Amino acid sequence: MAAVAVPLGDSMGRAFTVWFYIGVLLSIYGVLLTAAGAYQVLHPPATTLAAYHATLWVGGLLLVIGLGYMISYWPRSKKREIQHDGAEIDGEA
């Protein structure tokens, strides 16, 4: 059976996955929380556990996880081949 190449994603053939966008969102939240945590280091809130700087730690963690997702799921040039019976075969372009 002959296979037909169908590009995924945009016109350049790059595939965008939901995990890439989750990485973008996690990175944005990480930047916002890290900035808020840095502000709280300079101006500590009047709470009991302010000395632990949880906002700064969680923001940094979200930033690292988000960047990890963005790097590992970065859109790559890929094409999908579809056989005439409807089965998909993934291959490099």
LUMSE-360286 format. One line per 10 residues: number of its first residue (from 0); for each residue x, y, z of N, C-alpha, C, O. Coordinates in nm, 4 decimals, padded with zeros to 6 digits. Layout:
residues N
NUM = X,Y,Z,X,Y,Z,X,Y,Z,X,Y,Z | ...
This chain:
residues 93
0 = 00.0825,-00.1175,00.0000,00.0000,00.0000,00.0000,00.0874,00.1245,00.0000,00.1892,00.1284,00.0691 | 00.0501,00.2242,-00.0747,00.1243,00.3486,-00.0816,00.0843,00.4390,00.0346,-00.0321,00.4416,00.0746 | 00.1812,00.5130,00.0884,00.1561,00.6048,00.1984,00.1584,00.7477,00.1463,00.2358,00.7812,00.0566 | 00.0727,00.8314,00.2037,00.0638,00.9723,00.1654,00.1164,01.0552,00.2808,00.0733,01.0363,00.3946 | 00.2094,01.1475,00.2541,00.2661,01.2332,00.3581,00.1743,01.3530,00.3813,00.1418,01.4259,00.2876 | 00.1326,01.3728,00.5065,00.0473,01.4846,00.5440,00.1199,01.5634,00.6515,00.1520,01.5077,00.7565 | 00.1470,01.6928,00.6283,00.2177,01.7701,00.7309,00.1298,01.7958,00.8520,00.0095,01.8184,00.8388 | 00.1906,01.7922,00.9703,00.1213,01.8232,01.0947,00.1543,01.9663,01.1353,00.2586,02.0190,01.0965 | 00.0676,02.0292,01.2121,00.0962,02.1614,01.2656,00.0818,02.2693,01.1613,-00.0169,02.2724,01.0878 | 00.1802,02.3588,01.1539,00.1715,02.4712,01.0620,00.2220,02.4340,00.9231,00.2476,02.3169,00.8949
10 = 00.2361,02.5333,00.8373,00.2751,02.5069,00.6985,00.4194,02.4580,00.6854,00.4568,02.4039,00.5813 | 00.5004,02.4763,00.7891,00.6394,02.4297,00.7854,00.6509,02.2841,00.8280,00.7606,02.2284,00.8247 | 00.5422,02.2217,00.8676,00.5447,02.0805,00.9049,00.5822,02.0558,01.0492,00.6113,01.9421,01.0863 | 00.5823,02.1597,01.1322,00.6162,02.1425,01.2731,00.4925,02.0993,01.3506,00.3838,02.1533,01.3301 | 00.5091,02.0028,01.4388,00.3972,01.9507,01.5172,00.3945,02.0194,01.6538,00.4937,02.0161,01.7267 | 00.2823,02.0810,01.6884,00.2655,02.1442,01.8180,00.1830,02.0510,01.9062,00.0703,02.0153,01.8719 | 00.2397,02.0124,02.0190,00.1681,01.9238,02.1103,00.1142,02.0039,02.2273,00.1594,02.1155,02.2531 | 00.0184,01.9474,02.2976,-00.0391,02.0141,02.4135,00.0655,02.0265,02.5242,00.0584,02.1193,02.6048 | 00.1620,01.9355,02.5298,00.2644,01.9397,02.6341,00.3562,02.0596,02.6180,00.4071,02.1119,02.7171 | 00.3783,02.1042,02.4949,00.4570,02.2252,02.4728,00.3857,02.3452,02.5334,00.4482,02.4278,02.5998
20 = 00.2543,02.3552,02.5109,00.1787,02.4670,02.5647,00.1662,02.4599,02.7168,00.1614,02.5636,02.7829 | 00.1611,02.3411,02.7723,00.1628,02.3265,02.9178,00.2962,02.3766,02.9727,00.3000,02.4418,03.0771 | 00.4048,02.3464,02.9030,00.5354,02.3985,02.9433,00.5410,02.5498,02.9381,00.6017,02.6127,03.0248 | 00.4783,02.6093,02.8373,00.4737,02.7556,02.8276,00.3975,02.8135,02.9467,00.4424,02.9093,03.0096 | 00.2814,02.7543,02.9771,00.2022,02.8029,03.0906,00.2758,02.7863,03.2235,00.2753,02.8773,03.3065 | 00.3383,02.6719,03.2439,00.4138,02.6509,03.3675,00.5285,02.7499,03.3796,00.5577,02.7981,03.4891 | 00.5935,02.7806,03.2681,00.7029,02.8767,03.2698,00.6531,03.0168,03.3032,00.7177,03.0893,03.3788 | 00.5386,03.0551,03.2471,00.4824,03.1873,03.2773,00.4474,03.1972,03.4258,00.4810,03.2957,03.4916 | 00.3797,03.0943,03.4785,00.3474,03.0948,03.6210,00.4752,03.0946,03.7058,00.4808,03.1600,03.8099 | 00.5760,03.0221,03.6614,00.7020,03.0186,03.7340,00.7694,03.1542,03.7396,00.8222,03.1929,03.8438
30 = 00.7683,03.2270,03.6286,00.8279,03.3612,03.6273,00.7508,03.4538,03.7206,00.8109,03.5299,03.7964 | 00.6170,03.4476,03.7153,00.5359,03.5343,03.8009,00.5573,03.5034,03.9496,00.5728,03.5944,04.0310 | 00.5579,03.3749,03.9838,00.5776,03.3382,04.1246,00.7194,03.3669,04.1722,00.7389,03.4059,04.2873 | 00.8184,03.3482,04.0857,00.9561,03.3790,04.1238,00.9721,03.5288,04.1483,01.0399,03.5694,04.2427 | 00.9104,03.6104,04.0642,00.9164,03.7555,04.0854,00.8467,03.7951,04.2151,00.8972,03.8788,04.2899 | 00.7300,03.7346,04.2422,00.6591,03.7631,04.3671,00.7404,03.7160,04.4871,00.7444,03.7834,04.5900 | 00.8056,03.5997,04.4740,00.8888,03.5488,04.5826,01.0103,03.6353,04.6074,01.0504,03.6541,04.7223 | 01.0701,03.6887,04.5010,01.1846,03.7790,04.5180,01.1411,03.9075,04.5876,01.2149,03.9618,04.6698 | 01.0225,03.9557,04.5551,00.9698,04.0737,04.6233,00.9462,04.0438,04.7709,00.9732,04.1278,04.8567 | 00.8956,03.9235,04.8007,00.8678,03.8873,04.9395,00.9955,03.8654,05.0198,00.9932,03.8756,05.1425
40 = 01.1060,03.8358,04.9533,01.2334,03.8253,05.0255,01.2741,03.9634,05.0758,01.3222,03.9773,05.1882 | 01.2547,04.0653,04.9922,01.2907,04.2019,05.0304,01.1894,04.2647,05.1255,01.2261,04.3451,05.2112 | 01.0617,04.2282,05.1107,00.9536,04.2804,05.1940,00.8739,04.1627,05.2490,00.7680,04.1298,05.1954 | 00.9233,04.0980,05.3563,00.8576,03.9767,05.4060,00.7163,04.0031,05.4579,00.6918,04.1026,05.5261 | 00.6237,03.9131,05.4249,00.4874,03.9277,05.4771,00.4836,03.8913,05.6254,00.5742,03.8261,05.6773 | 00.3787,03.9339,05.6909,00.3650,03.9082,05.8346,00.2979,03.7729,05.8572,00.1885,03.7659,05.9134 | 00.3635,03.6662,05.8134,00.3122,03.5312,05.8371,00.4171,03.4504,05.9119,00.5338,03.4892,05.9185 | 00.3756,03.3405,05.9668,00.4647,03.2588,06.0483,00.5737,03.1916,05.9653,00.6884,03.1841,06.0093 | 00.5400,03.1429,05.8466,00.6351,03.0659,05.7662,00.7024,03.1483,05.6561,00.7506,03.0917,05.5580 | 00.7063,03.2799,05.6708,00.7648,03.3662,05.5670,00.9145,03.3399,05.5498,00.9695,03.3672,05.4431
50 = 00.9800,03.2884,05.6512,01.1247,03.2652,05.6439,01.1619,03.1535,05.5471,01.2772,03.1442,05.5050 | 01.0659,03.0689,05.5115,01.0943,02.9583,05.4189,01.0900,03.0001,05.2725,01.1398,02.9273,05.1867 | 01.0317,03.1153,05.2423,01.0243,03.1681,05.1050,00.9636,03.0657,05.0084,01.0208,03.0357,04.9036 | 00.8476,03.0133,05.0455,00.7820,02.9093,04.9654,00.7474,02.9585,04.8250,00.7579,02.8827,04.7287 | 00.7066,03.0843,04.8127,00.6702,03.1378,04.6810,00.7909,03.1371,04.5877,00.7785,03.1047,04.4696 | 00.9053,03.1723,04.6398,01.0277,03.1730,04.5587,01.0656,03.0309,04.5153,01.1026,03.0087,04.4000 | 01.0561,02.9348,04.6083,01.0907,02.7966,04.5754,00.9944,02.7354,04.4746,01.0367,02.6706,04.3789 | 00.8653,02.7561,04.4963,00.7659,02.6995,04.4046,00.7757,02.7649,04.2680,00.7623,02.6974,04.1660 | 00.7989,02.8955,04.2648,00.8162,02.9647,04.1372,00.9359,02.9130,04.0601,00.9276,02.8915,03.9391 | 01.0479,02.8928,04.1295,01.1659,02.8375,04.0635,01.1432,02.6961,04.0136,01.1888,02.6594,03.9054
60 = 01.0723,02.6168,04.0933,01.0422,02.4796,04.0530,00.9519,02.4762,03.9302,00.9766,02.3989,03.8376 | 00.8472,02.5592,03.9284,00.7595,02.5652,03.8118,00.8345,02.6135,03.6884,00.8101,02.5646,03.5781 | 00.9245,02.7077,03.7057,01.0030,02.7576,03.5931,01.0919,02.6481,03.5353,01.1008,02.6334,03.4134 | 01.1567,02.5723,03.6205,01.2440,02.4633,03.5735,01.1617,02.3542,03.5041,01.2001,02.3058,03.3977 | 01.0499,02.3161,03.5636,00.9653,02.2120,03.5033,00.9094,02.2611,03.3697,00.9090,02.1871,03.2713 | 00.8626,02.3853,03.3663,00.8080,02.4405,03.2427,00.9108,02.4481,03.1317,00.8808,02.4152,03.0169 | 01.0320,02.4911,03.1644,01.1382,02.4957,03.0631,01.1754,02.3554,03.0168,01.2076,02.3349,02.8997 | 01.1713,02.2591,03.1082,01.1979,02.1201,03.0695,01.0959,02.0682,02.9695,01.1313,02.0028,02.8714 | 00.9680,02.0980,02.9953,00.8636,02.0588,02.9004,00.8802,02.1296,02.7669,00.8651,02.0679,02.6614 | 00.9112,02.2590,02.7710,00.9252,02.3334,02.6458,01.0412,02.2812,02.5620,01.0299,02.2713,02.4398
70 = 01.1519,02.2479,02.6262,01.2683,02.1969,02.5526,01.2409,02.0581,02.4975,01.2718,02.0297,02.3817 | 01.1827,01.9711,02.5803,01.1633,01.8333,02.5347,01.0511,01.8194,02.4311,01.0534,01.7267,02.3502 | 00.9530,01.9107,02.4327,00.8438,01.9032,02.3362,00.8476,02.0188,02.2367,00.7441,02.0575,02.1823 | 00.9672,02.0741,02.2127,00.9820,02.1821,02.1155,00.9360,02.1339,01.9783,00.9699,02.0223,01.9390 | 00.8599,02.2142,01.9043,00.8103,02.1703,01.7728,00.9249,02.1365,01.6780,01.0134,02.2185,01.6538 | 00.9216,02.0169,01.6260,01.0233,01.9700,01.5322,00.9589,01.9448,01.3976,00.8381,01.9232,01.3887 | 01.0380,01.9476,01.2952,00.9862,01.9197,01.1619,00.9563,01.7711,01.1518,01.0461,01.6876,01.1622 | 00.8303,01.7393,01.1316,00.7876,01.5999,01.1263,00.6703,01.5880,01.0314,00.5875,01.6787,01.0232 | 00.6626,01.4804,00.9617,00.5474,01.4547,00.8751,00.4840,01.3234,00.9160,00.5507,01.2327,00.9660 | 00.3564,01.3152,00.8942,00.2825,01.1946,00.9270,00.2424,01.1281,00.7963,00.1903,01.1926,00.7053
80 = 00.2672,01.0003,00.7889,00.2268,00.9251,00.6706,00.1004,00.8474,00.7023,00.0901,00.7824,00.8064 | 00.0052,00.8549,00.6120,-00.1209,00.7841,00.6303,-00.1346,00.6819,00.5188,-00.1285,00.7157,00.4006 | -00.1531,00.5573,00.5576,-00.1765,00.4532,00.4593,-00.3198,00.4646,00.4095,-00.4020,00.5328,00.4707 | -00.3488,00.3996,00.3012,-00.4826,00.4068,00.2438,-00.5887,00.3427,00.3324,-00.7072,00.3730,00.3182 | -00.5480,00.2549,00.4232,-00.6465,00.1942,00.5126,-00.6700,00.2793,00.6367,-00.7466,00.2384,00.7241 | -00.6072,00.3961,00.6479,-00.6300,00.4877,00.7587,-00.5290,00.4774,00.8714,-00.5316,00.5609,00.9619 | -00.4403,00.3790,00.8703,-00.3403,00.3653,00.9758,-00.2309,00.4711,00.9565,-00.1951,00.5058,00.8440 | -00.1787,00.5216,01.0699,-00.0761,00.6241,01.0635,00.0620,00.5633,01.0827,00.0793,00.4682,01.1590 | 00.1603,00.6198,01.0123,00.2997,00.5821,01.0272,00.3767,00.7120,01.0477,00.3788,00.7964,00.9582 | 00.4404,00.7300,01.1640,00.5188,00.8511,01.1892,00.6571,00.8345,01.1296,00.7172,00.7273,01.1371
90 = 00.7071,00.9423,01.0703,00.8411,00.9375,01.0123,00.9032,01.0738,01.0110,00.8325,01.1743,01.0175 | 01.0332,01.0795,01.0029,01.1059,01.2057,00.9953,01.0942,01.2630,00.8556,01.0897,01.1897,00.7569 | 01.0893,01.3948,00.8486,01.0797,01.4621,00.7186,01.2161,01.4811,00.6594,01.2289,01.5360,00.5500
